[in-house]
Amino acid sequence: MPSRYPYRPTASNFSYSFGPGPMTPAIKGLILANIVAFVATWVAQSADLIGIFGLRWDLIIGRFEVWRILTYLFMHGGLFHILFNMLALWMFGVELERMWGSRYFLKYYFVCGVGGALTMLLLGLLPVPAFASLYSALTIGASGAVYGIMLAFALYFPNAPIILFFVFPVPARYAVMIMGGIALLSSMESGGGGVAHAAHLGGLVAGYLYLKGGRLNLASELQYRFLKWRINRSRKRFDVYSGGRGRADDVDRRVH
């Protein structure tokens, strides 16, 4: 049965240096779009672009400003805010895009981002004092989508070492559990230190539900995808290429 996100190899090879190697097309486009939006908010401060494009459910529902559900992902409040989000997107997203292909990766990214936005709405409508401010709170940043990317990375590469808080090496599956737990506990506190932890948690949950997608055996599907990725990576390392009609630039390459 064909998968809805088939593996699509790219021209770049896996890198054993810091990070996953060169940026893939969707990652490059997302980072560029975020940088452009960040520079625009800094240059045109008087226009209050964050106020226009940031997530506010009271304005989305009251004024039908539906674009905010997506545009909030490209707004960031400071240099470190965008720096850490884009760094995480690159580090965790490149390998996923190589396996899934750009189209599925982008779909998953925005599903997680919208999931984070919807979580803010659902919690804001609850009759709980700690969540009352979420309905009218201004939320910005790609963190909800990035948390979903981190979840997918942990599912596909559970034993990959992650330097948690830049100090402790922790397997990816445990690192995501820890960060998800922090987001859950922080979202229950009033204020939250100005960080939209509910959106982080929503991105995690939306990503998990989307990946599960009604499959009877998610673990088997992930195991199959991981094995297929390792086989294709090994082919590249040992210069093995599939038979058939090749491209003009493959004429001089060895076939073993």
N, C-alpha and C positions, 0 to 999 in steps of 0.2 A: 504494500500500500504506500503510495508516494507521500512524502511529508509535505506539510504546508510551508516549511522553511528549509528547502534543500540546501545542502552545503555547496557553496560556490567559491572555489579557490581564487585567490588574488595573485597578482604578480609578485608581491613582496614576500620575503621569507621570514620565518619566525626568528626573532632576535633574542639572544641570551644576555644582552646588556640590560641596563636599567630600563624597566618598562617593557611593554609588549612590542616595541618596534615602531616602524613608520605608521602614520595615521592612515586609516581607511577612509573611503570617500564620504560616507555619512558622518563619521566622527569629525572629519575636517570641515564639512559644511556646517555642522552644529556649532563647533567651536568658533568658526568665523562669524556666524550669525550672532552668537552671544557677544563676541568682542565688538562687533559693529554696534549692537544695541547698547552695550556698556559705554562706548565712546560717545554715542549720541546722547545718552542721558547725562553724561558729564559735560559735554559741550553746550547742550541746550538745557541748562538747569532751570532757566526761567519758564520753560514749557511744561515742566513737571511731567515728563514722560512716564515716570514710575507711577504717578497717580493716575495716568490715563490708561496704562497697559497692565498695571498690577492687578492681582486677584482680589476682588471684593464682591462677595456674594450678594450683599444688599444692593449694589449697583447692577449686577448682572440680572437679578430678578426684578428689581424696581425699575430700571431703565433699559433693560434688555441689551446690556453691553456684553454680548456673548463672547466677543473676541478675547476677553480677559482670561478665559479658561485655558487658552493656549499661549497668549502673549506673556503671561506672568513668568513663564519658563525662561524667557530671554532677558528678564530684568534682574539686575543684581545691585545690592546696596553699597558695595565697596570692593576694593581691589582684592582683598583676601577672600571675600565671598565668591567672586567669579573664578579666582585662581584655583581654589581647592575643588570647586565643582568641575571645572574643565580638566584639571589634573586627574580627578577620579574618573571622569568620563573617558578620557584617553586610556588610562591604565586598565580599567575593567571592561571597556566597551570594544576595544580593537579586536580581541580574540572572538568575541561574540559576533561581531559583524562579519568576520572572516568565515565563521561557520554558517551563519544564517543567511548572509547576503544583506545588502544595504536596505532593500525594500522591507524585509521583515524586521530588521533591526530598528528602522525608523518607526514602523508601526508600533512595535513594542515600547519604544522610548516614549512616544506620545500617549500611549495607553497608560503607562505608569504616571506620567505627568498629570493627565486628566484625572486619574484615580486619586492622586494626592489632593487635587482641587475639590473633588467630590467628597472626600473625607472631611475636609474643612467645613463643607456645607452640612453634611449629616451630623457631625458632632456639634456644630453651631446651633442646630435646631433642637438638640436635646435639652430637656429642662434641668440642666446641670450647671451650677454657677461657674465652675472652672472652664466650661466650654462656651459660655455666653458670648464672649468677645470674638469668637471665631467667625461669626456670621458677617460682621462688619469690619473685620481685621484686614489690613492691607498686606498681602502675602506676595513675595517675589522670590525668584531663584529657581534653578533647575534641580534642586536637591531631591524633590519627590521622584523625578525621573531617574536621577543618578542612583538613588537607593534601590529602585527597581532593577537597574543594570547590575548593581552589586549583588543583589539576590540571585539573578540569573547566573552570574559568574560563579557564585558559591555553589549553585546546583550542578554546574557543568565541571567545575574544577574545585571540588570540596577540600582537597588537601593542599592547594596552592598556598604558600606562606604569605600572609599579610602582616605588615608591620603596623600593628594597632597603636594609635596615638604616637606614631613615630618612635616607639620604644620596644614594644613586645611583639615578637614574631608569633602569629597565631594562624592556624589553618583557616582558610576562607570561610568554611561553613560556621565555625565558631565566632569568627569576627563579625559576620553579618548578624548572627544571633545576639551578640553583645550590643551591637549598634541598634538593632531593632528593639531590644529591651530598653535601652536608654531612651529611644524615641517614644516608646509606649509610656514609660514612667514620666518622662518630661511633659508629654501631652496632657497628663492628668493634673499637672500643676498649673495654677493660675499664672498668667504672665508668660512663662516659658522663656524668659530672658530675651525676648524679641525674636526667637527662633521658632519657625513653624514646624514643630516636631510632629504635629498631626499629619502634615503633608508628607513628611518622611515616612511615617508609618503607613499612610495610604498608598504611597508608591510601592512599598514592599508588598502589601496585601494585593494590590491590583496586579503587580507583576507575577505573583505566585498563582493567582486565579487565572490569569491569561495563559501562562505556561501550562497549567494543568489542563485547561481547555476541554474538559469532559473526557480526557483520555482515561482508559481503564487502568493503565499501569504507567504512571509518570516516570518511576524509577527506571524501568526497562527502556523507555524512550530516551532518557538522558544518558543511560549507559551506552546505548547504540550510537547516539550522536557523538559522544566523547570518543568511542572507539574509532568511528569513521574519521573524526578529526585527527587522531593520532596516526592513522594509516596514511592519510594525505600528507601530513607533516613529514612522516618518514620518507615518503616518495620524494619530497622536495630536498630533504637533507642528503639523500643518496643519489640524487639526479636521475630519478626514475620517472618516465613519462608514459602516459597511456598511448596505445597504438592508434592508428587511424590517420586521417589527413591532418597534418599540422599546419601551423601558420608559416608564413615566409620567414619569420625570424627564428623558427625552430629548426631550420635546415641543418645547422652545424652542431646541434646538441646531440649528445650521446644518448642511445637508448639501450638499457640493460634489461 
